[in-house]
Amino acid sequence: MSTKVDVEAIRLIGEEVVRLLSLPDDRLDEAETRAGLKVIAELARWRDVVYADELALQRKG
């Protein structure tokens, strides 16, 4: 498995967490929070998709 993929996933998820934490209280409403959590979940799924492709390539090779 690629450590590069892990590092990129952590970096992108971390950036979204920092963005959410730095929002002023009046902007941190339910819609903004839900959107941020959705981005984080999609990034985690993206990582799984990348690994699935890597595993498929390893099995063929």
PyMOL commands that set and color helices and strands:
alter all, ss='L'
color gray80, all
select helices_A, chain A and resi 3-21+30-60
alter helices_A, ss='H'
color red, helices_A
deselect
rebuild
show_as cartoon
